């Protein structure tokens, strides 16, 4: 039984006042039986833990007793940044440290502020991944975290979108970014600094090479620049579309914000029935065809001709497929 868990039980009692054995077990991810044993060990060690029976009872520390054992370990200090990001902390392998830091912070506060902090944390929750998607497993993330903190280069096998799809790279990790529930590694290579989606890392192994991250490197500034460059490279052309009022209403749920803004900025009425004509940015003909088809008959592609032809061909295939069911 780790002594750190006994300390966590003690700090939990100090932070919350009265706590049931079930609440202790849930907080520390142990069984209720283990929680009872830990409480008994604290009592045997001379800590004044009082049991209060009844439906509203539980365990509490004798009035006036406080521990000063609230110093943080190195791991807890690292985890301090993630106290409001339990999901991200779990991904990085810091879940236990974050739980301990949270207890120590609460235990160090005066009673009034401690109650306010607990009340505040109970009414806000962060869920990073977007709707309609499961969190992406990233089995190599803990190894990359260790390499990042140790400033150690790693050899990875990475799957990318262009050929050859699987490549070997030696990376010198500069930082990790969590974007909409997906982790990205920012790392230096022989050709400069690049961004890698952690879920696309097929294999990873630490090396003996140590490195120093440039003192002038700013992760936040790099990421802002990367996003701006990504948006510029993302759209390679434009398309002219005709959109009904219903289609325009459905557009925000079926297209990126850049497309919605483009429609708002360029929409020109083309009849009394609410249809408008607009120019939108597109990544490719194939991608635009898939996005626009989500709107069904509420949109019509006018240009470029390749997009109009692609949509007509797709709709034709769908019509033929369903026509056979109607015969």
C-alpha positions as a Markdown table, in Angstrom:
| # | Residue | x | y | z |
|---|---|---|---|---|
| 1 | Unk | 0.0 | 0.0 | 0.0 |
| 2 | Unk | 1.6 | 3.3 | -1.0 |
| 3 | Unk | 2.1 | 5.9 | 1.7 |
| 4 | Unk | 1.1 | 8.5 | -0.9 |
| 5 | Unk | -2.5 | 7.2 | -0.8 |
| 6 | Unk | -2.7 | 7.6 | 3.0 |
| 7 | Unk | -1.6 | 11.2 | 2.5 |
| 8 | Unk | -4.3 | 11.6 | -0.2 |
| 9 | Unk | -6.9 | 10.3 | 2.2 |
| 10 | Unk | -5.7 | 12.7 | 4.9 |
| 11 | Unk | -5.8 | 15.7 | 2.5 |
| 12 | Unk | -9.2 | 14.7 | 1.3 |
| 13 | Unk | -10.6 | 14.7 | 4.8 |
| 14 | Unk | -8.9 | 18.1 | 5.4 |
| 15 | Unk | -10.2 | 19.6 | 2.2 |
| 16 | Unk | -13.8 | 18.4 | 2.4 |
| 17 | Unk | -14.6 | 18.1 | 6.1 |
| 18 | Unk | -16.9 | 15.1 | 6.3 |
| 19 | Unk | -16.4 | 12.3 | 3.7 |
| 20 | Unk | -17.9 | 8.9 | 3.3 |
| 21 | Unk | -15.8 | 5.8 | 2.7 |
| 22 | Unk | -17.5 | 5.4 | -0.6 |
| 23 | Unk | -16.6 | 9.0 | -1.6 |
| 24 | Unk | -12.9 | 8.3 | -0.6 |
| 25 | Unk | -12.9 | 5.1 | -2.7 |
| 26 | Unk | -14.4 | 6.8 | -5.7 |
| 27 | Unk | -11.9 | 9.7 | -5.5 |
| 28 | Unk | -8.8 | 7.5 | -5.2 |
| 29 | Unk | -10.1 | 4.7 | -7.5 |
| 30 | Unk | -9.9 | 2.0 | -4.8 |
| 31 | Unk | -12.4 | -0.3 | -3.3 |
| 32 | Unk | -14.6 | 0.7 | -0.3 |
| 33 | Unk | -12.9 | -2.0 | 1.7 |
| 34 | Unk | -9.5 | -0.5 | 0.9 |
| 35 | Unk | -10.8 | 3.0 | 2.0 |
| 36 | Unk | -11.8 | 1.5 | 5.4 |
| 37 | Unk | -8.4 | 0.0 | 5.8 |
| 38 | Unk | -6.7 | 3.3 | 5.0 |
| 39 | Unk | -8.9 | 5.2 | 7.5 |
| 40 | Unk | -8.0 | 2.6 | 10.2 |
| 41 | Unk | -4.3 | 3.0 | 9.4 |
| 42 | Unk | -4.5 | 6.7 | 9.8 |
| 43 | Unk | -6.2 | 6.3 | 13.2 |
| 44 | Unk | -3.6 | 3.8 | 14.3 |
| 45 | Unk | -0.9 | 6.3 | 13.3 |
| 46 | Unk | -2.4 | 8.9 | 15.7 |
| 47 | Unk | -4.3 | 11.0 | 13.2 |
| 48 | Unk | -7.6 | 12.1 | 14.9 |
| 49 | Unk | -10.1 | 10.6 | 12.3 |
| 50 | Unk | -13.6 | 10.6 | 13.7 |
| 51 | Unk | -16.4 | 8.4 | 12.5 |
| 52 | Unk | -19.9 | 9.8 | 12.4 |
| 53 | Unk | -22.6 | 7.1 | 11.8 |
| 54 | Unk | -25.9 | 7.6 | 10.1 |
| 55 | Unk | -27.2 | 8.6 | 6.6 |
| 56 | Unk | -25.4 | 11.9 | 6.7 |
| 57 | Unk | -22.4 | 10.7 | 8.5 |
| 58 | Unk | -18.9 | 9.8 | 7.3 |
| 59 | Unk | -15.4 | 10.4 | 8.4 |
| 60 | Unk | -13.8 | 13.7 | 9.4 |
| 61 | Unk | -10.8 | 15.1 | 11.2 |
| 62 | Unk | -11.1 | 16.3 | 14.8 |
| 63 | Unk | -11.9 | 20.0 | 14.8 |
| 64 | Unk | -8.8 | 22.2 | 14.6 |
| 65 | Unk | -6.5 | 19.4 | 13.2 |
| 66 | Unk | -4.6 | 20.3 | 10.1 |
| 67 | Unk | -1.7 | 18.8 | 8.3 |
| 68 | Unk | 1.1 | 20.8 | 6.8 |
| 69 | Unk | 2.1 | 18.1 | 4.4 |
| 70 | Unk | 1.0 | 20.0 | 1.4 |
| 71 | Unk | 4.4 | 20.3 | -0.5 |
| 72 | Unk | 4.4 | 19.1 | -4.1 |
| 73 | Unk | 6.6 | 16.5 | -5.6 |
| 74 | Unk | 8.3 | 17.1 | -9.0 |
| 75 | Unk | 5.7 | 15.1 | -10.8 |
| 76 | Unk | 2.9 | 17.0 | -9.1 |
| 77 | Unk | 4.5 | 20.3 | -10.0 |
| 78 | Unk | 4.5 | 19.2 | -13.6 |
| 79 | Unk | 0.9 | 18.2 | -13.4 |
| 80 | Unk | -0.2 | 21.5 | -11.8 |
| 81 | Unk | -1.0 | 23.0 | -15.3 |
| 82 | Unk | -3.5 | 20.2 | -15.9 |
| 83 | Unk | -5.6 | 20.5 | -12.7 |
| 84 | Unk | -8.6 | 21.7 | -14.8 |
| 85 | Unk | -8.0 | 19.2 | -17.7 |
| 86 | Unk | -8.6 | 15.8 | -16.2 |
| 87 | Unk | -9.0 | 14.1 | -19.6 |
| 88 | Unk | -5.8 | 15.6 | -21.0 |
| 89 | Unk | -4.0 | 14.7 | -17.7 |
| 90 | Unk | -5.1 | 11.1 | -18.1 |
| 91 | Unk | -3.9 | 10.9 | -21.7 |
| 92 | Unk | -0.5 | 12.2 | -20.6 |
| 93 | Unk | -0.2 | 9.8 | -17.6 |
| 94 | Unk | -0.6 | 12.5 | -15.0 |
| 95 | Unk | -4.0 | 11.5 | -13.6 |
| 96 | Unk | -2.7 | 10.5 | -10.1 |
| 97 | Unk | -0.5 | 13.6 | -9.8 |
| 98 | Unk | -3.3 | 15.9 | -10.8 |
| 99 | Unk | -5.6 | 14.3 | -8.2 |
| 100 | Unk | -2.9 | 14.8 | -5.5 |
| 101 | Unk | -2.3 | 18.4 | -6.6 |
| 102 | Unk | -5.9 | 19.2 | -6.5 |
| 103 | Unk | -6.2 | 17.8 | -2.9 |
| 104 | Unk | -3.2 | 19.7 | -1.8 |
| 105 | Unk | -4.3 | 23.0 | -3.2 |
| 106 | Unk | -7.8 | 22.6 | -1.6 |
| 107 | Unk | -6.2 | 21.5 | 1.7 |
| 108 | Unk | -3.9 | 24.6 | 1.8 |
| 109 | Unk | -6.9 | 27.0 | 1.4 |
| 110 | Unk | -8.8 | 28.6 | 4.3 |
| 111 | Unk | -12.2 | 27.0 | 4.9 |
| 112 | Unk | -14.2 | 29.7 | 3.2 |
| 113 | Unk | -12.1 | 29.7 | 0.0 |
| 114 | Unk | -11.9 | 25.9 | 0.0 |
| 115 | Unk | -15.7 | 25.7 | -0.1 |
| 116 | Unk | -15.9 | 28.3 | -2.8 |
| 117 | Unk | -13.3 | 26.5 | -4.9 |
| 118 | Unk | -15.2 | 23.2 | -4.5 |
| 119 | Unk | -18.5 | 24.8 | -5.4 |
| 120 | Unk | -16.9 | 26.5 | -8.5 |
| 121 | Unk | -15.3 | 23.2 | -9.7 |
| 122 | Unk | -18.6 | 21.4 | -9.4 |
| 123 | Unk | -20.4 | 23.6 | -11.9 |
| 124 | Unk | -17.9 | 23.6 | -14.8 |
| 125 | Unk | -16.7 | 20.7 | -16.8 |
| 126 | Unk | -14.4 | 20.6 | -19.9 |
| 127 | Unk | -15.1 | 18.0 | -22.6 |
| 128 | Unk | -12.4 | 18.6 | -25.3 |
| 129 | Unk | -13.4 | 16.3 | -28.2 |
| 130 | Unk | -16.0 | 17.6 | -30.7 |
| 131 | Unk | -19.4 | 16.1 | -31.2 |
| 132 | Unk | -20.0 | 12.9 | -33.2 |
| 133 | Unk | -16.5 | 11.6 | -32.6 |
| 134 | Unk | -14.8 | 9.3 | -30.1 |
| 135 | Unk | -11.5 | 10.3 | -28.5 |
| 136 | Unk | -8.7 | 9.0 | -30.6 |
| 137 | Unk | -6.4 | 6.4 | -28.9 |
| 138 | Unk | -2.8 | 7.5 | -28.8 |
| 139 | Unk | -0.8 | 4.6 | -27.4 |
| 140 | Unk | 2.6 | 6.3 | -27.9 |
| 141 | Unk | 1.7 | 9.5 | -26.2 |
| 142 | Unk | 3.2 | 8.6 | -22.8 |
| 143 | Unk | 6.5 | 7.7 | -24.5 |
| 144 | Unk | 6.5 | 11.1 | -26.3 |
| 145 | Unk | 5.8 | 12.9 | -23.1 |
| 146 | Unk | 8.8 | 11.2 | -21.4 |
| 147 | Unk | 11.0 | 12.2 | -24.4 |
| 148 | Unk | 9.7 | 15.7 | -24.4 |
| 149 | Unk | 10.5 | 16.2 | -20.7 |
| 150 | Unk | 13.9 | 14.5 | -20.9 |
| 151 | Unk | 14.7 | 16.4 | -24.1 |
| 152 | Unk | 15.5 | 13.1 | -25.8 |
| 153 | Unk | 15.1 | 12.4 | -29.5 |
| 154 | Unk | 12.8 | 9.6 | -30.6 |
| 155 | Unk | 12.7 | 7.5 | -33.7 |
| 156 | Unk | 9.2 | 7.1 | -35.1 |
| 157 | Unk | 7.4 | 5.4 | -37.9 |
| 158 | Unk | 4.7 | 7.7 | -39.1 |
| 159 | Unk | 1.7 | 7.4 | -41.4 |
| 160 | Unk | 1.0 | 10.5 | -43.5 |
| 161 | Unk | -1.5 | 11.3 | -46.2 |
| 162 | Unk | 0.8 | 11.4 | -49.2 |
| 163 | Unk | 3.0 | 8.7 | -50.7 |
| 164 | Unk | 5.0 | 7.1 | -49.4 |
| 165 | Unk | 2.4 | 6.9 | -46.6 |
| 166 | Unk | 4.7 | 5.2 | -44.0 |
| 167 | Unk | 7.9 | 7.0 | -43.3 |
| 168 | Unk | 10.7 | 6.8 | -40.6 |
| 169 | Unk | 11.6 | 10.0 | -38.8 |
| 170 | Unk | 13.9 | 11.1 | -36.0 |
| 171 | Unk | 12.1 | 13.7 | -34.0 |
| 172 | Unk | 13.3 | 16.1 | -31.3 |
| 173 | Unk | 10.1 | 16.9 | -29.4 |
| 174 | Unk | 9.5 | 20.7 | -28.7 |
| 175 | Unk | 5.9 | 20.5 | -27.4 |
| 176 | Unk | 2.5 | 18.8 | -27.4 |
| 177 | Unk | -0.8 | 20.5 | -28.4 |
| 178 | Unk | -4.3 | 19.3 | -27.7 |
| 179 | Unk | -6.7 | 20.5 | -30.5 |
| 180 | Unk | -10.4 | 19.5 | -30.3 |
| 181 | Unk | -9.5 | 16.3 | -28.5 |
| 182 | Unk | -6.6 | 15.4 | -30.8 |
| 183 | Unk | -2.9 | 15.5 | -29.7 |
| 184 | Unk | -0.3 | 16.9 | -32.0 |
| 185 | Unk | 3.5 | 16.7 | -31.5 |
| 186 | Unk | 5.6 | 19.7 | -32.5 |
| 187 | Unk | 9.1 | 18.5 | -33.2 |
| 188 | Unk | 12.4 | 19.4 | -34.9 |
| 189 | Unk | 13.6 | 17.2 | -37.7 |
| 190 | Unk | 16.6 | 17.5 | -40.0 |
| 191 | Unk | 14.5 | 19.7 | -42.3 |
| 192 | Unk | 13.1 | 22.1 | -39.6 |
| 193 | Unk | 10.2 | 22.2 | -37.2 |
| 194 | Unk | 7.0 | 20.2 | -38.1 |
| 195 | Unk | 3.7 | 19.0 | -36.7 |
| 196 | Unk | 2.7 | 15.4 | -36.3 |
| 197 | Unk | -0.6 | 13.9 | -35.3 |
| 198 | Unk | 0.1 | 11.6 | -32.4 |
| 199 | Unk | -2.5 | 9.0 | -33.4 |
| 200 | Unk | -0.6 | 8.6 | -36.7 |
| 201 | Unk | 2.6 | 7.5 | -35.0 |
| 202 | Unk | 2.7 | 3.8 | -35.7 |
| 203 | Unk | 5.8 | 3.0 | -33.6 |
| 204 | Unk | 8.2 | 5.0 | -31.4 |
| 205 | Unk | 11.4 | 4.3 | -29.6 |
| 206 | Unk | 13.6 | 6.6 | -27.5 |
| 207 | Unk | 17.2 | 7.1 | -28.6 |
| 208 | Unk | 20.4 | 8.0 | -26.8 |
| 209 | Unk | 20.5 | 11.5 | -28.4 |
| 210 | Unk | 19.8 | 14.4 | -26.0 |
| 211 | Unk | 19.1 | 17.9 | -27.3 |
| 212 | Unk | 18.4 | 21.4 | -26.1 |
| 213 | Unk | 15.2 | 23.1 | -27.2 |
| 214 | Unk | 16.0 | 26.6 | -28.6 |
| 215 | Unk | 15.4 | 29.2 | -25.9 |
| 216 | Unk | 13.6 | 31.4 | -28.3 |
| 217 | Unk | 11.0 | 28.8 | -29.3 |
| 218 | Unk | 7.5 | 29.7 | -28.2 |
| 219 | Unk | 5.0 | 26.9 | -28.6 |
| 220 | Unk | 1.9 | 29.1 | -28.5 |
| 221 | Unk | 3.3 | 31.4 | -31.2 |
| 222 | Unk | 4.4 | 28.5 | -33.3 |
| 223 | Unk | 0.9 | 26.9 | -33.1 |
| 224 | Unk | -0.8 | 30.2 | -34.1 |
| 225 | Unk | 1.5 | 30.5 | -37.1 |
| 226 | Unk | 0.9 | 26.9 | -38.0 |
| 227 | Unk | -2.9 | 27.3 | -38.0 |
| 228 | Unk | -2.7 | 30.4 | -40.1 |
| 229 | Unk | -0.5 | 28.6 | -42.6 |
| 230 | Unk | -2.7 | 25.6 | -42.6 |
| 231 | Unk | -5.8 | 27.7 | -43.5 |
| 232 | Unk | -3.9 | 29.3 | -46.4 |
| 233 | Unk | -2.8 | 25.9 | -47.7 |
| 234 | Unk | -6.1 | 24.2 | -47.0 |
| 235 | Unk | -8.2 | 26.0 | -49.7 |
| 236 | Unk | -6.8 | 25.6 | -53.2 |
| 237 | Unk | -9.6 | 27.2 | -55.2 |
| 238 | Unk | -13.1 | 28.6 | -55.2 |
| 239 | Unk | -16.6 | 27.5 | -56.4 |
| 240 | Unk | -19.8 | 29.3 | -57.3 |
| 241 | Unk | -22.9 | 27.8 | -55.8 |
| 242 | Unk | -26.7 | 28.5 | -55.7 |
| 243 | Unk | -28.2 | 28.0 | -52.3 |
| 244 | Unk | -31.8 | 28.0 | -51.1 |
| 245 | Unk | -32.9 | 29.7 | -47.9 |
| 246 | Unk | -33.3 | 26.3 | -46.2 |
| 247 | Unk | -29.8 | 25.2 | -47.4 |
| 248 | Unk | -28.3 | 28.4 | -46.1 |
| 249 | Unk | -30.0 | 27.8 | -42.7 |
| 250 | Unk | -28.5 | 24.3 | -42.7 |
| 251 | Unk | -25.0 | 25.4 | -43.9 |
| 252 | Unk | -23.4 | 26.0 | -40.4 |
| 253 | Unk | -24.1 | 22.4 | -39.4 |
| 254 | Unk | -22.6 | 21.0 | -42.7 |
| 255 | Unk | -19.7 | 23.2 | -43.7 |
| 256 | Unk | -16.7 | 24.8 | -42.0 |
| 257 | Unk | -16.9 | 28.3 | -40.6 |
| 258 | Unk | -14.8 | 29.7 | -43.5 |
| 259 | Unk | -17.4 | 28.5 | -46.0 |
| 260 | Unk | -20.3 | 30.0 | -44.0 |
| 261 | Unk | -18.5 | 33.4 | -43.7 |
| 262 | Unk | -17.8 | 33.3 | -47.5 |
| 263 | Unk | -21.5 | 32.8 | -48.2 |
| 264 | Unk | -22.5 | 35.6 | -45.8 |
| 265 | Unk | -20.0 | 37.9 | -47.5 |
| 266 | Unk | -20.8 | 37.1 | -51.1 |
| 267 | Unk | -24.5 | 36.0 | -51.2 |
| 268 | Unk | -26.5 | 37.7 | -54.0 |
| 269 | Unk | -30.2 | 37.1 | -54.4 |
| 270 | Unk | -31.1 | 35.3 | -57.6 |
| 271 | Unk | -34.9 | 35.2 | -57.4 |
| 272 | Unk | -37.9 | 35.8 | -55.2 |
| 273 | Unk | -37.9 | 32.4 | -53.7 |
| 274 | Unk | -35.0 | 33.1 | -51.3 |
| 275 | Unk | -32.2 | 31.5 | -53.4 |
| 276 | Unk | -28.8 | 33.2 | -53.4 |
| 277 | Unk | -25.6 | 32.8 | -55.4 |
| 278 | Unk | -22.3 | 32.9 | -53.6 |
| 279 | Unk | -18.6 | 32.1 | -54.0 |
| 280 | Unk | -17.0 | 29.7 | -51.5 |
| 281 | Unk | -13.4 | 28.4 | -50.9 |
| 282 | Unk | -12.8 | 24.7 | -51.6 |
| 283 | Unk | -10.0 | 22.3 | -50.8 |
| 284 | Unk | -10.6 | 20.2 | -53.9 |
| 285 | Unk | -13.3 | 19.2 | -56.3 |
| 286 | Unk | -13.7 | 15.8 | -54.6 |
| 287 | Unk | -13.9 | 17.3 | -51.1 |
| 288 | Unk | -16.3 | 20.1 | -52.2 |
| 289 | Unk | -18.6 | 17.5 | -53.9 |
| 290 | Unk | -18.9 | 15.5 | -50.7 |
| 291 | Unk | -19.6 | 18.6 | -48.5 |
| 292 | Unk | -22.2 | 20.1 | -50.8 |
| 293 | Unk | -24.0 | 16.9 | -51.3 |
| 294 | Unk | -24.8 | 17.0 | -47.6 |
| 295 | Unk | -27.3 | 19.8 | -48.4 |
| 296 | Unk | -29.1 | 17.6 | -51.0 |
| 297 | Unk | -31.4 | 19.5 | -53.4 |
| 298 | Unk | -30.9 | 22.8 | -51.4 |
| 299 | Unk | -27.7 | 23.6 | -53.3 |
| 300 | Unk | -26.5 | 23.7 | -56.9 |
| 301 | Unk | -22.9 | 23.9 | -58.0 |
| 302 | Unk | -22.4 | 26.3 | -60.9 |
| 303 | Unk | -18.7 | 26.4 | -61.3 |
| 304 | Unk | -16.1 | 25.2 | -61.8 |
| 305 | Unk | -17.4 | 22.8 | -64.5 |
| 306 | Unk | -15.5 | 19.9 | -62.9 |
| 307 | Unk | -17.4 | 20.3 | -59.6 |
| 308 | Unk | -20.7 | 20.5 | -61.4 |
| 309 | Unk | -19.9 | 17.3 | -63.4 |
| 310 | Unk | -18.7 | 15.5 | -60.3 |
| 311 | Unk | -21.9 | 16.3 | -58.4 |
| 312 | Unk | -24.1 | 15.3 | -61.4 |
| 313 | Unk | -22.2 | 12.0 | -61.7 |
| 314 | Unk | -22.6 | 11.2 | -58.0 |
| 315 | Unk | -26.3 | 12.1 | -58.0 |
| 316 | Unk | -26.7 | 10.0 | -61.2 |
| 317 | Unk | -25.1 | 6.9 | -59.5 |
| 318 | Unk | -27.4 | 7.4 | -56.5 |
| 319 | Unk | -30.5 | 7.7 | -58.7 |
| 320 | Unk | -29.6 | 4.5 | -60.5 |
| 321 | Unk | -28.9 | 2.6 | -57.3 |
| 322 | Unk | -32.3 | 3.6 | -55.8 |
| 323 | Unk | -34.2 | 3.3 | -59.1 |
| 324 | Unk | -33.6 | -0.5 | -59.1 |
| 325 | Unk | -35.4 | -0.7 | -55.7 |
| 326 | Unk | -38.4 | 1.1 | -57.1 |
| 327 | Unk | -39.0 | -1.1 | -60.1 |
